[in-house]
């Protein structure tokens, strides 16, 4: 049953029935609806701001799982990078040193130019930091692995040629010298026997009777077998490969010709005193990549450690050279 409302009319001093007009009813309804809409909007705004929907909660869990997996992947990639760096150090400092190959610069291994281009490309996109950093690290690892594979392929070829290389590198004395008494002058600054001034002596002088055999110290090809009256006199130059050459000077006469292949221990000629020389001896030089180096470090095939120490002391004594 509908309630009837009354109000007291002060003018007529009577209770009168309250009659609400249609206009007022409409305004009341509109006010209620407006308040409800505003309240709903406020509630939804607060809900969306501070409360996650089931789908958002699921997505947030997926993101958290992805971050955990990314952290684990990043850790494993960093470990792989450390292990690869150790392999690269062994490659440069051990394997390539053994075979006298030039070390590979780290910038080449990492592919620095490609890395910079890749980073610039990633930064131009609207990618997040996780994707960008992972892509850059992965690119660097792939470059390093590719470079390391190439290096090991090169070393594999060097291993195959190791026996040939060891046979070619100068490794014995050019004149029989079991008692180590034939070293007459060493490498470095020595007194010139003719001008009596200090000059650079680029080899070792082995004193020996005229006619003593001179042996080639490593496998190679005779590059020069020249006969002259000045300088080295009758001398032979042998190209061993791998950047090595040796020179044998002041021979009485030579036994080989240019272009001839020789093996370590073959006789090249005989001790003499031709050219600029003050007595019969063999002037012996070793050149590595065009630079003359101390031959005393290339007698490892026929000297014990004790004999090598003795030879070092003899060769370093500041005496007069024979040429």
C-alpha positions as CSV (number, residue, x, y, z in Angstrom):
1,X,0.0,0.0,0.0
2,X,1.4,3.4,-1.1
3,X,2.1,5.8,1.7
4,X,0.5,9.2,1.5
5,X,2.5,12.1,2.8
6,X,1.1,15.3,4.4
7,X,2.6,18.6,5.3
8,X,1.3,21.4,7.7
9,X,0.4,24.5,5.8
10,X,1.1,27.5,8.0
11,X,-1.1,29.7,6.0
12,X,-4.2,27.7,6.2
13,X,-3.3,26.1,9.5
14,X,-4.3,22.7,8.2
15,X,-2.6,19.4,7.2
16,X,-2.6,19.1,3.5
17,X,-1.8,16.2,1.2
18,X,1.7,16.5,-0.3
19,X,1.5,16.5,-4.1
20,X,4.9,16.1,-5.9
21,X,4.9,17.5,-9.4
22,X,6.2,15.5,-12.4
23,X,9.0,18.0,-12.9
24,X,10.3,17.5,-9.4
25,X,10.1,13.7,-9.8
26,X,12.1,13.8,-13.0
27,X,14.7,16.1,-11.4
28,X,15.0,13.7,-8.4
29,X,15.4,10.7,-10.7
30,X,18.1,12.4,-12.8
31,X,20.0,13.5,-9.7
32,X,20.0,9.9,-8.3
33,X,21.1,8.5,-11.7
34,X,23.9,11.1,-11.9
35,X,25.1,10.4,-8.4
36,X,25.1,6.7,-9.2
37,X,27.1,7.2,-12.4
38,X,29.7,9.4,-10.7
39,X,30.0,7.0,-7.8
40,X,30.4,4.1,-10.3
41,X,33.1,5.9,-12.2
42,X,35.0,6.8,-9.1
43,X,34.8,3.2,-7.9
44,X,36.0,1.8,-11.3
45,X,38.9,4.3,-11.4
46,X,40.0,3.3,-8.0
47,X,39.6,-0.4,-8.9
48,X,41.6,-0.1,-12.1
49,X,44.3,1.9,-10.4
50,X,44.9,-0.1,-7.3
51,X,43.3,-3.5,-8.0
52,X,44.4,-6.0,-10.8
53,X,41.9,-7.8,-12.9
54,X,42.3,-11.6,-13.1
55,X,43.9,-11.2,-16.6
56,X,46.3,-8.5,-15.3
57,X,47.2,-10.7,-12.4
58,X,48.0,-13.6,-14.8
59,X,50.0,-11.3,-17.0
60,X,51.9,-9.9,-14.0
61,X,52.8,-13.5,-12.9
62,X,54.0,-14.2,-16.4
63,X,56.2,-11.1,-16.4
64,X,57.7,-12.0,-13.1
65,X,58.4,-15.5,-14.4
66,X,60.0,-14.1,-17.5
67,X,62.2,-11.8,-15.4
68,X,63.4,-14.8,-13.3
69,X,64.1,-16.8,-16.4
70,X,65.9,-13.8,-18.0
71,X,68.1,-13.4,-14.9
72,X,68.9,-17.1,-15.0
73,X,69.7,-16.8,-18.7
74,X,71.8,-13.7,-18.2
75,X,73.8,-15.5,-15.5
76,X,74.4,-18.5,-17.8
77,X,75.4,-16.3,-20.7
78,X,77.8,-14.4,-18.5
79,X,79.3,-17.7,-17.3
80,X,79.7,-18.7,-20.9
81,X,81.4,-15.4,-21.7
82,X,83.9,-16.0,-18.8
83,X,84.7,-19.5,-20.0
84,X,85.0,-18.3,-23.6
85,X,87.4,-15.5,-22.4
86,X,89.6,-18.1,-20.7
87,X,89.7,-20.1,-23.9
88,X,90.7,-17.0,-25.8
89,X,93.5,-16.2,-23.4
90,X,94.8,-19.7,-23.7
91,X,94.5,-19.4,-27.4
92,X,96.5,-16.1,-27.6
93,X,99.0,-16.8,-24.8
94,X,99.7,-20.5,-25.2
95,X,98.6,-22.1,-28.5
96,X,99.3,-19.2,-30.8
97,X,102.6,-18.5,-29.0
98,X,103.7,-22.1,-29.5
99,X,103.1,-21.9,-33.2
100,X,104.4,-18.2,-33.4
101,X,101.1,-17.0,-34.8
102,X,99.9,-13.4,-34.1
103,X,97.4,-13.1,-31.3
104,X,93.8,-12.1,-32.3
105,X,92.8,-8.6,-30.9
106,X,89.8,-8.7,-28.5
107,X,88.0,-6.1,-30.7
108,X,88.2,-8.5,-33.6
109,X,86.9,-11.4,-31.5
110,X,84.0,-9.3,-30.1
111,X,83.1,-7.9,-33.5
112,X,83.2,-4.3,-32.2
113,X,82.0,-2.6,-35.3
114,X,79.0,-5.1,-35.7
115,X,78.3,-4.7,-32.0
116,X,78.1,-0.9,-32.2
117,X,75.9,-1.1,-35.2
118,X,73.6,-3.7,-33.5
119,X,73.3,-1.5,-30.4
120,X,72.5,1.6,-32.4
121,X,69.8,-0.4,-34.3
122,X,68.3,-1.7,-31.1
123,X,68.2,1.8,-29.5
124,X,66.3,3.1,-32.6
125,X,63.5,0.7,-31.8
126,X,61.0,0.9,-29.0
127,X,62.4,-2.3,-27.4
128,X,62.7,-2.7,-23.7
129,X,66.1,-2.9,-22.0
130,X,65.9,-6.6,-21.3
131,X,65.6,-7.5,-25.0
132,X,68.2,-5.0,-26.1
133,X,70.9,-6.1,-23.6
134,X,70.3,-9.8,-24.2
135,X,70.5,-9.3,-28.0
136,X,73.8,-7.4,-27.7
137,X,75.4,-10.0,-25.4
138,X,74.2,-12.8,-27.6
139,X,75.6,-11.1,-30.7
140,X,79.0,-10.6,-29.0
141,X,79.1,-14.3,-27.9
142,X,78.3,-15.5,-31.4
143,X,81.1,-13.2,-32.8
144,X,83.5,-14.6,-30.3
145,X,82.6,-18.2,-30.9
146,X,82.9,-17.6,-34.7
147,X,86.3,-16.0,-34.2
148,X,87.5,-18.8,-31.9
149,X,86.4,-21.5,-34.4
150,X,88.4,-19.7,-37.1
151,X,91.4,-19.5,-34.8
152,X,91.2,-23.2,-33.9
153,X,91.0,-24.1,-37.6
154,X,94.2,-22.1,-38.2
155,X,95.9,-23.7,-35.2
156,X,94.8,-27.1,-36.5
157,X,96.6,-26.4,-39.7
158,X,99.7,-25.2,-37.7
159,X,99.6,-28.5,-35.8
160,X,99.6,-30.5,-39.0
161,X,102.7,-28.5,-40.1
162,X,104.3,-28.5,-36.7
163,X,106.8,-31.2,-37.6
164,X,107.8,-29.4,-40.8
165,X,108.1,-26.1,-38.8
166,X,110.3,-27.7,-36.1
167,X,112.5,-29.2,-38.7
168,X,112.8,-25.8,-40.4
169,X,113.6,-23.5,-37.5
170,X,117.3,-23.1,-36.9
171,X,118.1,-25.4,-33.9
172,X,121.8,-26.6,-34.0
173,X,125.2,-25.0,-34.2
174,X,126.6,-24.5,-37.7
175,X,130.0,-26.0,-36.7
176,X,130.7,-29.0,-34.6
177,X,131.4,-27.6,-31.1
178,X,131.0,-30.3,-28.5
179,X,133.4,-28.7,-26.0
180,X,131.9,-25.2,-26.6
181,X,135.4,-23.7,-27.2
182,X,134.8,-22.5,-30.7
183,X,132.6,-19.4,-29.9
184,X,135.0,-16.6,-30.7
185,X,132.7,-13.6,-30.6
186,X,129.1,-13.1,-29.6
187,X,126.1,-11.0,-30.7
188,X,126.0,-7.3,-30.0
189,X,128.6,-4.5,-29.8
190,X,132.1,-5.8,-30.3
191,X,135.5,-4.4,-31.2
192,X,136.1,-4.3,-34.9
193,X,139.3,-6.4,-35.6
194,X,140.5,-4.0,-38.4
195,X,139.3,-0.5,-37.3
196,X,139.6,-1.2,-33.6
197,X,136.3,0.7,-32.9
198,X,133.1,-0.6,-31.3
199,X,130.7,-1.8,-33.9
200,X,127.5,-3.8,-34.0
201,X,128.2,-7.5,-34.6
202,X,125.0,-9.1,-35.9
203,X,126.0,-12.8,-35.4
204,X,128.2,-15.4,-33.7
205,X,131.8,-16.2,-34.8
206,X,132.8,-19.8,-34.6
207,X,136.6,-20.2,-34.9
208,X,137.6,-23.5,-36.5
209,X,140.5,-24.8,-38.7
210,X,140.2,-24.0,-42.4
211,X,138.2,-26.7,-44.2
212,X,136.0,-27.6,-41.2
213,X,132.4,-28.5,-42.5
214,X,129.7,-25.9,-42.0
215,X,126.2,-27.4,-41.5
216,X,122.8,-25.9,-42.3
217,X,120.9,-25.4,-39.0
218,X,117.4,-26.1,-40.3
219,X,115.5,-27.4,-43.4
220,X,115.1,-24.8,-46.1
221,X,116.0,-23.6,-49.6
222,X,119.3,-21.9,-50.5
223,X,118.4,-18.3,-51.3
224,X,121.9,-17.1,-52.1
225,X,125.3,-18.8,-52.5
226,X,127.6,-15.9,-53.4
227,X,131.3,-15.6,-53.9
228,X,132.8,-12.2,-53.1
229,X,136.1,-10.8,-51.9
230,X,134.6,-8.3,-49.4
231,X,132.1,-8.3,-46.6
232,X,131.0,-11.9,-45.9
233,X,133.2,-13.3,-48.6
234,X,132.0,-16.7,-49.8
235,X,128.7,-17.0,-48.0
236,X,125.3,-18.8,-48.1
237,X,121.9,-17.6,-47.2
238,X,119.2,-20.2,-46.4
239,X,115.5,-19.4,-46.4
240,X,113.8,-21.7,-43.8
241,X,110.2,-20.4,-44.1
242,X,108.1,-19.3,-41.1
243,X,110.0,-15.9,-41.3
244,X,113.4,-17.4,-40.7
245,X,116.6,-17.0,-42.6
246,X,120.2,-17.9,-41.7
247,X,123.6,-16.7,-43.1
248,X,126.9,-18.4,-43.1
249,X,129.9,-16.3,-44.0
250,X,133.6,-16.3,-44.8
251,X,133.6,-19.8,-46.3
252,X,136.6,-21.3,-47.9
253,X,134.2,-22.4,-50.6
254,X,130.5,-23.3,-50.9
255,X,129.0,-26.7,-51.7
256,X,125.4,-25.6,-52.6
257,X,123.7,-23.5,-55.2
258,X,120.9,-21.0,-55.1
259,X,117.5,-22.8,-55.3
260,X,118.8,-26.0,-53.8
261,X,116.7,-27.7,-51.0
262,X,118.7,-28.6,-47.9
263,X,118.0,-30.5,-44.8
264,X,119.3,-29.8,-41.3
265,X,122.8,-31.1,-40.9
266,X,123.6,-31.0,-44.7
267,X,127.1,-29.5,-45.4
268,X,126.8,-26.0,-47.0
269,X,130.5,-25.4,-47.4
270,X,133.8,-25.3,-45.4
271,X,135.3,-22.8,-42.9
272,X,137.6,-20.2,-44.5
273,X,138.7,-16.6,-44.1
274,X,137.4,-14.9,-47.2
275,X,136.0,-11.4,-47.3
276,X,136.5,-9.1,-44.3
277,X,138.0,-11.6,-41.9
278,X,141.1,-11.8,-39.7
279,X,141.2,-15.6,-39.4
280,X,139.4,-18.8,-40.3
281,X,135.9,-18.9,-38.8
282,X,132.2,-19.1,-39.6
283,X,130.2,-16.0,-39.2
284,X,126.6,-17.1,-38.4
285,X,123.4,-15.0,-38.4
286,X,119.8,-15.7,-37.7
287,X,117.0,-13.5,-39.1
288,X,113.4,-13.5,-38.0
289,X,111.0,-11.5,-40.1
290,X,113.8,-9.5,-41.5
291,X,115.3,-8.6,-38.1
292,X,118.7,-10.1,-37.0
293,X,118.4,-11.9,-33.7
294,X,120.9,-13.5,-31.3
295,X,121.7,-16.9,-32.7
296,X,122.6,-18.2,-29.3
297,X,118.9,-18.8,-28.5
298,X,118.6,-21.3,-31.5
299,X,120.8,-24.2,-30.3
300,X,118.2,-26.0,-28.3
301,X,118.6,-29.3,-30.3
302,X,122.2,-30.0,-29.4
303,X,122.8,-28.3,-26.0
304,X,121.8,-29.3,-22.5
305,X,120.7,-26.6,-20.0
306,X,124.1,-26.5,-18.4
307,X,125.9,-26.3,-21.8
308,X,123.5,-23.5,-22.8
309,X,124.3,-21.5,-19.7
310,X,128.0,-21.9,-20.5
311,X,127.5,-20.8,-24.1
312,X,125.6,-17.7,-23.0
313,X,128.4,-16.6,-20.7
314,X,131.0,-17.1,-23.5
315,X,128.9,-15.4,-26.2
316,X,128.2,-12.4,-24.0
317,X,131.8,-11.7,-23.2
318,X,132.9,-8.3,-24.7
319,X,135.7,-9.5,-26.9
320,X,136.9,-8.7,-30.4
321,X,135.1,-10.1,-33.4
322,X,136.7,-11.9,-36.3
323,X,135.1,-9.8,-39.0
